Amino acid sequence: MKAVVIRTFGDPDGLEVVDVPEPVPAPGQVHIATEAIGVGGVDAVIRRGALAAHGFREGHLLGSEIAGSVTAVGEGVDTAWIGRRVWAFTGLSGGYAEQAVAAVENVLALPDGLTGAEAVALGGSGVVAHFALNRARFTPGETVLVRGAAGSIGITAVQLAAGGGAGAVVVTTSSAERGARLRDLGATHVLDRSGGGGPDAPAGFDVVIDVVGGPRLPLFLDRLNPDGRYVALGVVGGQPPADFGMRLLDAFRKSLSFAVFSSDTVPAPEKQAVRSSQFADAAQGNLRTVVHEVLPLDQVVSAHRAMDEGKVFGRIVLTP
Ligand SMILES: NC(=O)c1ccc[n+]([C@@H]2O[C@H](COP(=O)([O-])OP(=O)(O)OC[C@H]3O[C@@H](n4cnc5c(N)ncnc54)[C@H](OP(=O)(O)O)[C@@H]3O)[C@@H](O)[C@H]2O)c1
């Protein structure tokens, strides 16, 4: 079968479509004929070699999030799964392929009315947005900033904050056109990447949900309201300055909180319950998924190039 391997770490040209043996489900796994493959930010991080110290080496089969049909199950898995259309997390490898295997606890049946492409645009990122807002103890009426809102995590966070009764939903993004699309999803104020450009935007935020990090993080930490909560989810803009935490102590009397949040610490059944509810909402049109483009697996290099060039709004999906 066809799969995508990282031949050489670095730019997208280091990715190659190769023939590999079909995967066989181990005990506790299901085997899936792939229909849609999500191209996530973490795939680009692995491709660049940034996670080599964590065991991701050249030769790695890329891909973590797929949708498709279950064609076989491993020992100990209910055969009722066979034939079901599902979303699955493959565990940071093997997803960019015509067939894949996944642990059954990371597999969820798709509701009628949800396409595979929509499922991979929402399945992994939607739960991150949900639990990040929980971690921030967001309550109705509060002012929320979503930093890096044009990615699939941010797109769901904007909708959940707006739907949850936020007093204002402020976003950062890199163009007026992307800002208009975010307003359409529920943003009330649009800032540029440095936090400027929104003359009528609230000066302070009760909650910041941040996938960007990077050198500008302290600028946004300074804009937390008293008792404000800042939740960092990712570092697509690089690492923040090493001493950024001093801002919290310098503003001691504002009782600010800073948290890092990874959905890895949320038990799988809790994530599946939220994912299932979000899939149902999406199938009914109450939660929007944004698929930037659907490309054949053979065009994986173009897909990664578009991500590196910052052209993607939402998620690129590959089809085998
Ligand atoms: N915490 C968790 O549990 C968890 C789970 C999965 C993934 N992640 C992390 O989340 C990130 C990916 O999330 P995603 O797919 O939603 O994001 P994404 O699409 O990779 O990026 C989101 C947006 O950030 C903006 N951006 C990119 N580079 C920037 C920069 N240098 N400075 C300022 N803004 C920049 C871009 O929008 P504009 O051009 O419009 O500004 C981009 O669309 C990765 O870091 C991944 O590791 C975290």
The ligand as a MOL file (V3000), in Angstrom:
LIG
                    3D

  0  0  0     0  0            999 V3000
M  V30 BEGIN CTAB
M  V30 COUNTS 48 52 0 0 0
M  V30 BEGIN ATOM
M  V30 1 N -2.1220 21.2700 23.6380 0
M  V30 2 C -2.5250 20.2070 22.9690 0
M  V30 3 O -3.1130 19.2550 23.5090 0
M  V30 4 C -2.2680 20.1550 21.4970 0
M  V30 5 C -2.8350 19.1490 20.7210 0
M  V30 6 C -2.5840 19.1670 19.3420 0
M  V30 7 C -1.7600 20.1420 18.7910 0
M  V30 8 N -1.1990 21.0750 19.6140 0 CHG=1
M  V30 9 C -0.3300 22.1170 19.0960 0
M  V30 10 O -1.1430 23.1040 18.4950 0
M  V30 11 C -0.4350 23.6520 17.3880 0
M  V30 12 C -1.2210 23.4390 16.1240 0
M  V30 13 O -2.5440 23.9700 16.2790 0
M  V30 14 P -3.3440 24.4460 15.0110 0
M  V30 15 O -3.3120 23.3430 13.9940 0
M  V30 16 O -4.6340 24.9600 15.4640 0 CHG=-1
M  V30 17 O -2.4480 25.6430 14.5940 0
M  V30 18 P -1.8040 26.0610 13.1830 0
M  V30 19 O -2.8110 25.9340 12.1220 0
M  V30 20 O -0.4900 25.3720 13.0110 0
M  V30 21 O -1.5070 27.6010 13.5000 0
M  V30 22 C -2.5570 28.4560 13.9380 0
M  V30 23 C -2.3700 29.8230 13.3930 0
M  V30 24 O -1.3130 30.4850 14.0680 0
M  V30 25 C -0.8920 31.5700 13.2500 0
M  V30 26 N 0.5790 31.5930 13.2490 0
M  V30 27 C 1.3990 30.7380 12.6240 0
M  V30 28 N 2.6850 31.0840 12.8350 0
M  V30 29 C 2.6360 32.1890 13.6080 0
M  V30 30 C 3.6450 33.0390 14.1610 0
M  V30 31 N 4.9580 32.8110 13.9350 0
M  V30 32 N 3.2560 34.0880 14.9130 0
M  V30 33 C 1.9360 34.3410 15.1300 0
M  V30 34 N 0.9470 33.5720 14.6190 0
M  V30 35 C 1.3000 32.5230 13.8730 0
M  V30 36 C -1.4480 31.3230 11.8430 0
M  V30 37 O -2.5770 32.1690 11.6430 0
M  V30 38 P -2.4530 33.6360 11.0260 0
M  V30 39 O -1.5720 33.5550 9.8180 0
M  V30 40 O -3.8690 33.9670 10.7000 0
M  V30 41 O -1.8800 34.5000 12.1130 0
M  V30 42 C -1.9730 29.9020 11.9360 0
M  V30 43 O -3.0530 29.6600 11.0920 0
M  V30 44 C 0.9230 22.9460 17.3420 0
M  V30 45 O 1.8560 23.7160 18.0800 0
M  V30 46 C 0.6440 21.6450 18.0430 0
M  V30 47 O 1.8060 21.0830 18.6080 0
M  V30 48 C -1.4670 21.1070 20.9380 0
M  V30 END ATOM
M  V30 BEGIN BOND
M  V30 1 1 1 2
M  V30 2 2 2 3
M  V30 3 1 2 4
M  V30 4 1 4 5
M  V30 5 2 4 48
M  V30 6 2 5 6
M  V30 7 1 6 7
M  V30 8 2 7 8
M  V30 9 1 8 9
M  V30 10 1 8 48
M  V30 11 1 9 10
M  V30 12 1 9 46
M  V30 13 1 10 11
M  V30 14 1 11 12
M  V30 15 1 11 44
M  V30 16 1 12 13
M  V30 17 1 13 14
M  V30 18 2 14 15
M  V30 19 1 14 16
M  V30 20 1 14 17
M  V30 21 1 17 18
M  V30 22 2 18 19
M  V30 23 1 18 20
M  V30 24 1 18 21
M  V30 25 1 21 22
M  V30 26 1 22 23
M  V30 27 1 23 24
M  V30 28 1 23 42
M  V30 29 1 24 25
M  V30 30 1 25 26
M  V30 31 1 25 36
M  V30 32 1 26 27
M  V30 33 1 26 35
M  V30 34 2 27 28
M  V30 35 1 28 29
M  V30 36 1 29 30
M  V30 37 2 29 35
M  V30 38 1 30 31
M  V30 39 2 30 32
M  V30 40 1 32 33
M  V30 41 2 33 34
M  V30 42 1 34 35
M  V30 43 1 36 37
M  V30 44 1 36 42
M  V30 45 1 37 38
M  V30 46 2 38 39
M  V30 47 1 38 40
M  V30 48 1 38 41
M  V30 49 1 42 43
M  V30 50 1 44 45
M  V30 51 1 44 46
M  V30 52 1 46 47
M  V30 END BOND
M  V30 END CTAB
M  END
